[in-house]
Amino acid sequence: MREVFEAIDHLIDILEVLRKTAPKHELSDEQKKYVSKKIERINKKLEKIKKELKL
Amino acid sequence: MNLDLYKNLFRDVEENYINLNPIQRGGVLTPEARKAIVKFADGYSVCDFCLKGRLDLITKPPIKQFYEDLAEFLNMDVARITPGARQAKRMIFNSLEGEYVIIDSLAHYTSYVAAEASGKKIKEVENTGYDKFEIILEKYKEKIEEVGEDNVAAVLLTHVDYLYGNLNDAEKVAKTCRKYGVPFVLNCAYTAGVMPIDGKKLGADFIVGSGHKSFAASAPTGILATTDEYADVVFRTSKVKGDVSGRMFKVKEVELLGCTVMGAPIITMMASFPRVVERVKHWDEEVKKARYLIDQLRRIDGIKLLGQDPHNHTLFHIESLSFFEVSKKHKRKGFFLYEELKKRKIIGIQPGLTKHFKINCYGLTWEQIEYVANAFIEIAEKNGIEVR
């Protein structure tokens, strides 16, 4: 279940953006694109987990 | 017993606030460390492949290699991770013969207590007092002569002190130590991991560092790095033998009590290491940000920097007589500054303090630095303090 860890890793990357932009969290276009990509990847990982666990 | 207290322990300070806490900035984890901790949080998880009975000899994960790379990074011969800088100091003092530890008068309390725990006496080196508080480095010679060089176990200098963030000229003290043949301990808790440290160039026999203060690692992590000359002294191995069982533990290092830091502390330090190696190259930029923030704060009437000026570290001490005056009449008294900052999502200034407080801005972005400066200025103006 490497996917669980990989999903967490992507979440941690989002956390890092939150830290760098605290407290206002006004993301640049580049940061927005980066976070969107991360969310997309997390969703993919979650889908794989669902499949793996036959949910 | 209310066990509910321990459910859902939670902290989201760094995500929602700008944290200026003087002891916390250099220990903020890198994302790489945070990812690694998820995988290695279990108790003995780094010990899956402990084949030689000692933590520093484990090759998977690459702890053995890390110790070698850490020594190289600090330009020392041998390095070990300890449970905090304080333990590293205790280990050194405990290993060296001699009655006294000569110590700077702005050293962290753990330097004093580490000496005490090792049965040593203390001889302090004075500082210049208000308002620069610089250690009078020339006095080390005087102190060594006062107690007699044969009675000196070690000389300790705090590279950057925790009170004023003053950077000391270590080479100067190293030269004095060499002249008298006494071991020189440089406490780099606030420098190693944030600014470049070349132990050999600085003339240190021992470098002490802190993972949770300056190496983007979880607590408790300290560093003890030394030269080949002292490695066998401080990392001597066990000779004890059970009188009944005959058991011996020859591979174990006595001062480390065998193995020391495992799990989250060691794994976060290792995972952060590549970024730490890179970040020290940008120390000048961090100092530039600190100096900018200091200059902005000094636009506020009654605000003064204590310590070296221009400042050479991201940790600095502010005297703010104007905020102190406001606190006397304010309904929230000394807590008004903390509360006003918190309203603006800034924390780390100790609640209740207005006359003196410390800030560390290490690792903040320029936008965050600007935000902090503006917040202080806004609070000053709101309370009728003149801003230039």
Boltz contact constraints between the chains, C-beta under 6 A:
constraints:
  - contact:
      token1: [A, 8]
      token2: [B, 38]
      max_distance: 6.0
  - contact:
      token1: [A, 9]
      token2: [B, 35]
      max_distance: 6.0
  - contact:
      token1: [A, 12]
      token2: [B, 31]
      max_distance: 6.0
  - contact:
      token1: [A, 12]
      token2: [B, 34]
      max_distance: 6.0
  - contact:
      token1: [A, 12]
      token2: [B, 35]
      max_distance: 6.0
  - contact:
      token1: [A, 13]
      token2: [B, 31]
      max_distance: 6.0
  - contact:
      token1: [A, 16]
      token2: [B, 31]
      max_distance: 6.0
  - contact:
      token1: [A, 18]
      token2: [B, 15]
      max_distance: 6.0
  - contact:
      token1: [A, 19]
      token2: [B, 14]
      max_distance: 6.0
  - contact:
      token1: [A, 19]
      token2: [B, 15]
      max_distance: 6.0
  - contact:
      token1: [A, 20]
      token2: [B, 365]
      max_distance: 6.0
  - contact:
      token1: [A, 22]
      token2: [B, 16]
      max_distance: 6.0
  - contact:
      token1: [A, 22]
      token2: [B, 18]
      max_distance: 6.0
  - contact:
      token1: [A, 23]
      token2: [B, 16]
      max_distance: 6.0
  - contact:
      token1: [A, 23]
      token2: [B, 17]
      max_distance: 6.0
  - contact:
      token1: [A, 23]
      token2: [B, 345]
      max_distance: 6.0
